[in-house]
Amino acid sequence: MHFRMGHGFSEGFTGMLFILAIFACVVLHEFGHSLTVMRFGVQTQDITVYPIGGIASLESMPTKPAQELQVAIAGPAVNLIIAGILWIHLKSTGQTFDLEAMQNIRLTGAAFAANLMYANIILAAFNLIPAFPMDGGRVLRSLLAMKIEPVKATSFAAKTGQVLAIVFVFFGFFFNFWLVFIGLFIFLGAGAESKAEKIKHALEGVRVMHVMKSSYAILNADTTLKTAADHFINSSEKSFLVMEKNNVTGILNDKDIVGGLHKGKGNQKISDFMQKHFYWLEEEEALSDKFFLLQQNRQSLFPVRKNGKLTGIVGIKDIHKWIQSNAFMFNH
């Protein structure tokens, strides 16, 4: 954009640094969530940064509303702290940080710091919108959960988010079309959060061993991708455990197979395409405690073990099937 506007290399380089600075602030935002949740014994699997924000994949969310409130508010708090530090810097050096600085596309000197300060304020404000999947939705849910049941609190927060989403979409058609996409994102996210909470509630008291399948497909790590594709075509399974010397070494799903074949790698071993980093479940674990992890993790299925020995597998679809087959239990 800088080069199209006739700016030189210096302005273009500064613009690139500004974008990197924004991404760094988003990462720090997610670190705020991660470090806070660690206080409650929950680990962070990974942090993914997107153009509109980031997502910290957590093993679970704290079950106590007060703890969830702290985790949710930690991210926006980091952005406000960054904005505060930049404000102190600008104030102490006598530089301007008025709204005109935001219009300086060259982003030099005070304009860089001022724009970064305002960007962090906007990030904090946007994330505090009381709608899932933003932090504000979790803040609202946790405050409500202090007074009413978690399922009802989630339902109310989700409906509030969807109403706001409709408002975003409406104004988006008249003012800024980006609001339409943001509104749709919020609407879908709020609905998904409400559905997830209902499923989690339905799974209370259910252990992993109640849902796991003891019969499952296994592929040897030396199997070629083409052979694995043949197994996939002739099987109802969409994911396979990969084993070597009686040890689970990875997980191969349909996307891994199709991706490898598309690259013409059909004769290569599946060990080159499988997911080598995966999460185990224990037979005796409460499934409701792990459902948050199962939702966020890109892992297609989870191997289950007891006393260190493989005993079965669990996939998201298995959980949904179990709920459907036992629906009468939750209606009486």
Residue pairs with C-beta under 8 A, 6 or more apart in sequence:
1 15
1 105
2 11
2 12
2 15
2 105
3 12
5 105
7 105
7 106
11 105
11 106
11 107
11 108
14 106
14 107
14 108
14 112
15 105
15 107
17 112
18 107
18 112
18 115
18 116
21 116
22 116
22 119
23 49
25 79
25 82
25 116
25 119
25 120
25 123
26 49
26 53
26 54
26 123
27 47
27 49
27 54
28 78
28 79
28 82
29 53
29 54
29 75
29 76
29 78
29 79
29 123
29 127
30 47
30 49
30 54
30 55
30 56
30 75
31 47
31 56
31 78
32 74
32 75
32 77
32 78
33 44
33 56
33 58
33 71
33 72
33 74
33 75
33 135
34 44
34 47
34 56
34 58
35 74
36 70
36 71
36 74
37 44
37 56
37 58
37 61
37 62
37 71
38 44
39 70
40 62
40 67
40 71
42 58
42 59
42 60
42 61
42 62
43 58
43 59
44 56
44 57
44 58
44 59
45 57
45 58
45 59
45 279
45 293
45 296
45 297
46 56
46 57
47 54
47 55
47 56
47 57
48 54
48 55
48 57
52 182
52 185
53 123
53 127
55 296
57 293
57 296
57 297
58 292
58 293
58 296
59 290
59 292
59 293
60 289
60 290
60 292
60 293
61 68
61 71
61 138
61 292
62 68
62 71
63 289
65 141
65 142
65 143
65 145
65 146
65 150
65 153
66 142
66 146
68 138
68 141
68 142
68 145
69 138
69 139
69 142
69 143
71 138
72 135
72 136
72 138
72 139
72 142
73 135
73 139
75 127
75 135
76 123
76 124
76 125
76 127
76 128
76 135
77 124
79 120
79 121
79 123
79 124
79 127
80 120
80 121
80 124
82 116
82 117
82 120
83 117
83 118
83 120
83 121
83 124
86 113
86 114
86 116
86 117
86 120
87 97
87 117
89 113
90 96
90 97
90 110
90 113
90 114
90 117
91 97
95 109
95 110
95 113
95 114
96 110
96 114
97 110
97 113
97 114
97 117
98 114
101 110
101 111
101 114
101 115
102 114
102 115
102 118
104 111
104 115
107 115
126 134
127 134
127 135
127 136
128 134
128 135
128 136
128 139
129 136
129 137
129 161
129 164
129 186
130 136
130 137
130 139
130 140
130 157
130 160
130 161
130 164
131 137
131 157
131 160
131 161
131 162
131 164
131 165
131 186
131 189
131 190
132 138
132 141
132 157
132 158
132 161
132 186
132 189
132 190
132 192
132 193
132 194
133 186
133 189
133 190
133 192
133 193
134 161
134 186
134 189
137 157
137 158
137 160
137 161
137 189
137 190
137 193
140 157
140 160
141 150
141 153
141 154
141 157
142 153
144 152
144 153
144 156
144 157
145 153
145 154
147 153
148 156
150 197
150 201
151 197
151 198
151 201
154 193
154 194
154 197
154 198
155 194
155 197
157 190
157 193
158 190
158 191
158 193
158 194
159 190
159 194
161 186
161 187
161 189
161 190
161 193
162 186
162 187
162 190
162 191
164 183
164 186
165 183
165 184
165 185
165 186
165 187
165 190
166 183
166 187
167 183
168 179
168 180
168 182
168 183
168 186
169 179
169 180
169 183
169 184
169 187
170 183
171 179
172 178
172 179
172 180
172 181
172 182
172 183
173 180
196 291
196 292
196 295
199 291
199 319
199 320
199 323
200 288
200 291
200 292
201 288
202 323
202 330
203 287
203 288
203 291
203 319
203 323
204 286
204 288
205 286
205 288
206 286
206 287
206 288
206 322
207 283
207 284
207 285
207 286
207 287
208 281
208 282
208 283
208 284
208 285
208 287
208 290
208 304
208 314
209 283
209 284
209 304
209 306
209 311
209 312
210 287
210 322
211 287
211 314
211 318
211 319
211 322
212 281
212 283
212 304
212 311
212 312
212 313
212 314
212 318
213 312
213 313
213 314
213 318
214 311
214 312
216 237
216 241
216 312
216 313
217 231
217 235
217 237
217 240
217 241
218 240
218 241
218 242
218 243
219 228
219 231
219 240
219 241
219 242
219 243
219 252
219 270
220 242
220 243
220 244
221 242
221 243
221 244
221 249
221 250
221 269
221 270
221 271
221 274
222 244
222 269
222 271
223 269
223 270
224 266
224 267
224 268
224 269
224 270
225 257
225 260
225 261
225 265
225 266
225 267
225 268
225 269
225 270
225 273
226 261
226 266
226 267
228 240
228 252
228 257
228 270
229 257
229 261
229 266
231 237
231 240
232 238
232 240
232 254
232 257
238 253
238 254
238 300
239 251
239 252
239 253
239 254
239 300
239 301
239 315
240 251
240 252
240 253
241 248
241 250
241 251
241 301
241 303
241 310
241 313
242 248
242 249
242 250
242 251
242 252
242 270
242 271
242 274
243 249
244 271
248 278
248 303
248 310
249 271
249 274
249 276
250 270
250 271
250 274
250 275
250 276
250 278
251 274
251 275
251 278
251 299
251 300
251 301
251 303
252 270
252 273
252 274
252 275
253 275
253 300
253 301
256 270
256 273
256 274
256 275
257 270
257 273
259 273
260 266
260 268
260 272
260 273
265 272
265 273
275 298
275 299
275 300
278 299
278 302
278 303
279 293
279 297
279 299
279 302
280 302
280 303
280 304
280 305
281 290
281 302
281 303
281 304
281 305
281 314
282 304
282 305
282 306
283 304
283 305
283 306
283 311
283 312
284 306
287 319
291 319
294 302
294 314
294 316
294 319
295 316
300 315
301 313
301 314
301 315
302 313
302 314
302 315
303 310
303 312
303 313
304 310
304 311
304 312
304 313
304 314
305 311
323 330
